[in-house]
Every structure is written in structure tokens, then in C-alpha cells.
Amino acid sequence: MTEPVLVEIANAVATITLNRPDAMNSLDTTAKVALRDAVLTVATDDGVRCVVVTGTGRAFCVGQDLREHAAMLEDDSGDIATTVREHYAPICAALATMGKPVVAAVNGVAAGAGANLALACDIVLAAKSASFIEAFCKLGLIPDTGGTWVLPRLLGPARAMGLAMLGDKLPAEKAEEWGLIWKCVDDEALDSEVDAIAQKLASLPPLGLTAIKKMIRESWSHTLDQELNHQRDAMRRLGFSEDYREGVSAFLEKRQANFVGR
């Protein structure tokens, strides 16, 4: 039986690949558990400095496997809040809060929870043929996996409301134009672009990247005065790190720095 989620670690980069191409990488319970466990595992692996999330085949992820939920509806055996609590919420939270950068390589359509899975990552690259669809409204549901939180913050309320209430397909090029994702690239260039970014992130000072990620995400709930104080505290802590000393020395000596995360 083919594993629904693959994990490969090379050169300090962990690549998590959704691997149900015949089902457009939709998420049944087995896949959700495997994805959650993979994300939580790489989050605590000290040998991993960057994480990439992608999919096999023509889709990134089309969200929940509705065939599974249809069976639950027939015998009234399931509460969808259970899978939100046990699967989607922990996956989203782990991607957004782990102390290392996460890159989404959106190789095809990202719909429903699949779209918001990508948006939970720190840097999102998408192939030109890819698209994002907040399909929940067509089922009488709301955008979970962080969707109602991240969409207005990335797009503003007008565009967030339109995407969530209409469920229209948003092409990758338009997603880049709107600021929903970092970059849209030619399909054949996606792998090389993602690899270059992942390798660069893996080579940069880990403590600094962790602080950048944490502070940018948390700044949405801070006043300017609060944020200035957080900046002062972070600079004090990072300024005493070995990595800062190494960065300054390497710059002055015109050599490649070797950051160790201390």
C-alpha cells in the first residue's frame, strides 16, 4: 500500500509530500494522521532547518476526502468538528508556529483545507497552472485550517469575503498579484525555485529566522509600542548569540558564514 504522506530529509531540508495523486491528494483520516505526525516530527528535529510541503501529481491538495464524510453522513457516525480538532487545527498550528521556516510548493490546485494548508506556511510558491479555491461555501461550511484568520490578514476583508463566500477559483498569478502568496513561477521551474529557497533558508541563522517568523506572525495583535519593545528584547537576545558573532566575522572577513543555531 502506498504511503499517503512521504517525508524526505536532505541537506537539512525536510520535504513532506502528500501522496494520493489518484485522489488529487485529498485527505482521508489515514492521510490526515500521517500529515499531522510528519509535521510534528520535523518540527522537533534539530537536524531540520527548513520544511517544504508539496503534493504529487496534478494537485497540491483538494482538502477533505468527501467520500469519507459521505459515508459518515449516511450512518450519522461522525462530527466534523472532531477532525478539525484532531487533525486540521494541529497541522495548521504546527506549520505556523514551528521554530523553522516552512515553504509551500503548490504544484497544482489547492482547494478547501488544501488551500489553507498552503497558506499556513511561511513562504508560498505556486506553479502558474495552480489555483486556490475556498470551496467551503459550496458545502455550507466555513474556511477551516486557519482560513477565516489568515485570509483577511493577507488580503483585507473585501477580498477575503469574496473568496470565502463565492468559492471562485483564484489563479496562481492573481494570487501573487493580490499578495496571497510569495511567488508564481513557470510549472517547470517550481522545483528548482523551491529548492533554491529552501537551501538558502537552511543556510541562514536559525535563531534569527525563528524570531522573524514568530514576531511577524504575532505582530498582528500588537500595538506599535508593544512591537518596538519586542524588537528591543529580540535584538538583545540575538545580539549575544554565536550566530551573530559569526555573521559579523564572516562579513568582515568576506567568507561564507557557518551558522550553528546558538
C-alpha positions in Angstrom: 0.0 0.0 0.0 1.4 3.4 -1.0 2.1 5.7 1.9 -0.2 8.8 1.8 2.5 11.1 3.1 6.2 10.9 2.2 9.0 12.5 4.2 12.5 13.0 2.9 15.3 14.8 4.7 18.4 16.0 2.8 20.8 18.9 3.4 18.8 20.0 6.5 15.6 20.3 4.4 12.6 18.1 5.2 10.2 17.6 2.3 6.7 16.5 3.2 4.8 15.2 0.1 1.1 14.5 0.0 1.0 11.3 -2.0 -2.6 10.4 -3.0 -2.4 11.6 -6.6 -5.3 9.4 -7.8 -7.5 11.3 -5.3 -5.9 14.7 -6.0 -4.2 14.4 -2.6 -7.4 14.7 -0.8 -7.2 14.0 2.9 -8.8 10.9 4.4 -8.2 10.0 8.1 -5.1 8.0 7.3 -3.6 10.9 5.3 -4.5 13.5 7.9 -3.0 11.5 10.8 0.2 10.8 8.7 0.5 14.5 7.7 -0.1 15.7 11.3 2.5 13.3 12.6 5.0 14.2 9.9 4.7 17.9 10.6 5.0 17.4 14.3 8.1 15.2 13.9 10.1 17.5 11.6 9.1 20.5 13.8 11.2 19.0 16.7 14.0 17.5 14.6 17.1 19.5 15.3 18.7 18.3 12.1 16.0 20.1 10.0 16.4 23.8 9.3 13.7 24.2 6.7 10.5 22.3 5.8 8.9 22.1 2.3 5.3 20.9 1.9 4.1 19.8 -1.6 2.0 17.2 -3.4 2.4 14.6 -6.1 0.5 14.6 -9.4 -1.7 17.4 -10.7 -2.9 18.7 -7.4 -1.4 20.1 -4.3 -4.3 19.1 -2.1 -8.1 19.4 -2.6 -8.9 19.2 1.1 -11.1 16.8 2.8 -11.8 13.5 1.1 -15.6 13.9 0.9 -16.2 10.2 0.1 -15.1 9.5 3.7 -17.5 12.1 5.1 -20.3 10.9 2.8 -20.1 7.5 4.4 -20.2 9.1 7.9 -23.3 11.1 7.0 -25.1 8.0 5.8 -24.9 6.3 9.2 -24.7 9.5 11.2 -21.4 8.3 12.7 -19.3 11.4 12.7 -18.9 15.0 13.9 -16.7 17.0 11.5 -15.6 19.2 14.4 -13.7 16.1 15.6 -11.4 16.1 12.5 -11.0 19.9 12.8 -9.8 19.5 16.5 -7.7 16.3 16.0 -6.2 16.9 12.5 -6.7 20.2 10.7 -6.1 22.6 13.7 -3.0 20.8 15.0 -1.5 20.7 11.4 -2.1 24.4 10.9 -0.8 25.4 14.3 2.3 23.3 13.9 3.1 24.8 10.5 2.5 28.3 11.7 4.4 28.1 15.0 7.3 25.7 14.5 10.6 27.4 15.0 11.8 26.9 11.5 10.7 28.3 8.1 8.1 26.3 6.1 7.8 26.6 2.3 4.7 25.5 0.4 5.4 24.3 -3.2 1.9 24.4 -4.7 2.2 22.2 -7.7 -1.5 22.3 -8.7 -4.9 23.1 -7.4 -5.2 23.8 -3.7 -8.8 23.7 -2.6 -10.6 23.8 0.8 -8.4 22.7 3.6 -5.7 22.2 1.0 -5.6 25.9 0.1 -5.4 26.9 3.8 -2.8 24.2 4.4 -0.6 26.1 1.9 -1.4 29.5 3.4 -0.4 28.2 6.9 3.2 28.0 5.5 5.6 30.9 5.8 6.5 31.3 2.1 4.2 30.0 -0.7 5.4 29.4 -4.2 2.9 28.2 -6.8 3.1 26.9 -10.4 1.3 29.1 -13.0 -1.1 26.2 -13.6 -2.0 26.1 -9.9 -5.0 27.8 -8.3 -6.6 28.4 -4.9 -10.3 27.7 -4.1 -12.0 28.4 -0.8 -14.6 25.8 -1.6 -16.3 25.5 1.8 -19.2 27.8 1.0 -20.4 25.3 -1.6 -20.9 22.8 1.2 -22.4 25.1 3.7 -19.2 25.3 5.8 -16.6 27.9 6.8 -12.9 28.0 5.8 -11.2 26.0 8.4 -7.5 25.1 8.8 -6.9 28.8 9.7 -8.7 30.2 6.6 -11.0 32.7 8.3 -8.0 34.0 10.3 -5.4 34.2 7.5 -7.4 35.4 4.6 -8.4 38.8 5.9 -4.9 39.4 7.2 -3.3 38.6 3.9 -5.9 40.1 1.6 -8.1 42.5 3.6 -11.8 41.9 4.4 -13.2 42.6 0.9 -11.2 40.1 -1.0 -11.3 37.6 1.9 -15.1 37.8 2.0 -15.4 37.4 -1.8 -13.1 34.3 -1.9 -14.8 32.7 1.1 -18.5 33.5 0.1 -18.2 32.8 -3.6 -15.8 30.0 -3.7 -14.3 31.1 -7.1 -11.1 29.8 -8.4 -8.1 32.2 -7.8 -5.3 31.5 -10.4 -1.8 31.5 -9.0 -0.8 34.6 -11.0 -3.7 36.6 -9.5 -2.8 35.2 -6.0 0.7 36.6 -6.4 -0.7 39.9 -7.6 -3.0 40.2 -4.6 -0.2 39.3 -2.2 -1.8 36.0 -1.1 1.4 34.1 -2.0 5.1 34.9 -2.3 5.7 34.0 -5.9 4.1 32.4 -9.0 6.6 30.6 -11.4 6.5 28.6 -14.6 5.5 25.0 -13.9 8.8 23.6 -15.0 10.7 26.0 -12.7 8.8 25.3 -9.5 11.0 22.5 -8.1 14.3 24.4 -8.8 12.9 27.7 -7.3 11.7 25.9 -4.2 14.9 24.0 -3.8 17.0 27.2 -4.0 14.8 29.0 -1.4 14.9 26.0 0.9 18.6 25.7 0.7 19.0 29.4 1.3 16.8 29.3 4.4 18.6 26.2 5.7 21.9 28.1 5.5 20.8 31.2 7.3 21.0 31.8 11.1 18.3 29.6 12.6 17.7 31.7 15.7 17.1 34.8 13.6 14.7 33.1 11.3 12.8 31.7 14.2 12.5 35.1 15.7 11.4 36.7 12.4 8.7 34.2 11.9 7.4 34.5 15.4 7.5 38.3 15.5 5.8 38.9 12.2 3.0 36.4 13.0 2.4 37.8 16.4 2.8 41.5 15.4 -0.8 41.4 14.1 -2.1 41.6 17.7 0.4 44.2 19.0 0.4 47.9 19.1 3.4 49.8 17.7 4.8 50.5 21.2 4.5 46.8 22.1 6.2 45.8 18.9 9.1 48.2 19.5 9.6 46.7 22.9 9.5 43.2 21.5 12.1 44.3 18.8 14.4 45.6 21.6 14.2 42.4 23.5 14.8 40.2 20.5 17.8 42.2 19.4 19.3 42.0 22.8 18.9 38.2 22.9 20.1 37.7 19.3 22.9 40.1 19.7 24.5 37.8 22.3 24.3 34.7 20.1 27.2 32.9 18.5 25.5 33.2 15.1 25.5 37.0 15.3 29.2 37.0 16.1 29.8 34.5 13.2 27.7 36.7 10.8 29.7 39.8 11.6 33.1 38.0 11.4 32.2 36.4 8.1 31.0 39.7 6.6 34.2 41.5 7.7 36.4 38.6 6.5 34.5 38.2 3.2 33.9 34.5 3.7 30.9 32.1 3.9 29.4 32.1 7.3 28.7 28.8 9.2 25.7 29.2 11.5 25.1 26.7 14.2 21.9 28.0 15.8 23.4 29.1 19.1 
